[in-house]
Structures are given as C-alpha cells and as structure tokens.
Amino acid sequence: MAIKMRVLYNSKKKGMAQFAQAVASKYELPINATSGKFPPEYPCDKERIVVLGLSAKGELTDEVRRFCAELNKTRAYNVALLVDGDQATADNIADIIKNAGTNLVGVKVISFGGFLMFGGTLTPEMETELITWVDEMVKAAV
C-alpha cells in the first residue's frame, strides 16, 4: 500500500528505533521517511499520516513541544502518537497536537522499560502489537 507516511521518534531507547524501523520496513518507506532526530532532517509536508514515537514523562522538551505544536494540516493530515511514558504526558502531547489543527487518529502508551539509552528492546510480541496498532491507525487515516 503506497501512502505518504513518516515515522518520527524522539527517544534514546533502542526499542523506539526498532519500532520505527519495523514500521518503515512493513510500509516500504523511503530512507528519509524515518527519523530519530528532532526536529527531523526533512520537514513534514502534507503527509497522509505521521507516526510519532516519543519517550517522555512529565515535562516535555522545548523542541518536542514546538514540533508537536506545528503539526497542522499542511504538515500532516493525521497523527498517530506512541508514548513510552505515562498517560498524563501522553494526554498533554495529544492536546498540543489537537490544538495545532491536525487529526489525532490514536494514542498508545507503552513502556520499553529501562533507563534512557539502556531501555529495553522491542520484543517480538510488542512488535506484533505495535504494528497491528499502526495498521489500524493507517486505516483510520485513509
């Protein structure tokens, strides 16, 4: 299925990078459609969906907050949010994205465990669960 899609993440945990790569592989996204750098090297431009993965608890960094606040419909029609953290932080990020004017198709809160770069890796079970979730988010975005 060809879809204009980006997978962006802001996390030092291995599991988040593995998740982004799994989505990119499944949807055969070009190399520049996946980024772990914030702000990303290539700006979002009329993406059908942006899958945004963040490791965050409590206070957001300024770069993450600003990026989310700029996700309007000229950048992304739909956003699916994956948060490695707590529900309160996910709700805060979701509010910022909604207020930016794009369509938030879904929010999922997970835990990769560990601490910073020593965080857990993506288990096969978690990969299956997350790819299924992304499939649902893509269907909601089309």
Buried (B, 14 or more C-beta within 10 A) or exposed (E): EEEBBBBBBBBBBBBBBBBBBBBBEBBEBEEEBBBBEBBBEEEBEEBBBBBBBBBBEEEBEEEBBEBBEBBBEEBBBBBBBBBBBBEEBBEBBBEBBBEBBBBBBBBBBBBBEBEEEEBBBBEEEBBEEBBEBBBBBBEEBE
